[in-house]
Amino acid sequence: MIRPRSDDSRLRAVFVSDVHLGSRYCRAEELAVFLTGLRCRQLYLVGDIVDLWWLAHKRAVWGAAELRVVEALHLLARQGTELIYIPGNHDRPIRHFCGLILPRMTVRRRAIHTLLDGRRLLVTHGDDYDAVTHFGNFQEAFGNWLYYVILTGNQMTNAWRRLFGLRYWSLAEFLKRHSAAAERFIERFVRAGLDDARRRGVDGILCGHIHRADLRVSDGLIYANDGDWVESMSAIVEDVEGHLRLFTHGGRERSCLPSALPPVRRQAEAA
């Protein structure tokens, strides 16, 4: 469970993506717990929230945990949280609603989020960069098949670990970090996203899509990836002082980018 650290109960913004709700690999129970304890001014749903591809092609998984996720989102909206839905490739049909304000939710193709210190981030799912990072239909199809095989192994490994009282561990993340090909793919994706942010004249990018949580500054621009809810169970938050923080499973803060404002101004802006 992620417990963002803050003296204020309402974070400025929270970013989650790649939930894949409805697929067998979604960690809906953990996400429901996270959302239930959340208090934020804005919640960005950065694509692949509902896995419409899985629902159309596979046997859907939709039980009590999935319903709790939906109920938690409705509760956040009723409590005054602004929900911004940016569809990805697995919930692509929702892009037909871009530009419209649905009950308690705005659907956008992409968005610009302004941090407390005035820096602007392009918020987009990230599948727009597939043309740069992928090398062909067969390779992509094989990679998708292999990824689902690894996720199945991930489930089996953690079922075994739970029997022995061990904490969650991502086999998929371990294998990706020890694959030179995967690392090259991820760096191509990062470069494509940063190039897009630079062309648009913003200060960085916040995205998902590749299921690799990350938060760093590269070539003077912010690269923030909020990860996923099938492997890392991660989210990026902007706290009331304008710091960007990456949290992963169990509430562990993996990295932090401080606000560019001096402390006195941060306190004044947050008040």
Secondary structure as UniProt FT lines:
FT   STRAND          11..16
FT   TURN            24..25
FT   HELIX           28..36
FT   STRAND          40..45
FT   HELIX           52..57
FT   HELIX           64..78
FT   TURN            79..80
FT   STRAND          82..85
FT   TURN            90..91
FT   HELIX           92..97
FT   TURN            98..99
FT   STRAND          101..102
FT   TURN            103..104
FT   STRAND          105..107
FT   STRAND          111..114
FT   TURN            116..117
FT   STRAND          120..123
FT   HELIX           127..129
FT   HELIX           130..133
FT   HELIX           137..163
FT   TURN            164..165
FT   HELIX           171..177
FT   HELIX           180..199
FT   TURN            200..201
FT   STRAND          204..207
FT   STRAND          214..218
FT   TURN            219..220
FT   STRAND          221..225
FT   TURN            229..232
FT   STRAND          235..238
FT   TURN            240..241
FT   STRAND          244..248
FT   HELIX           249..251
FT   STRAND          252..257
FT   HELIX           263..270
//
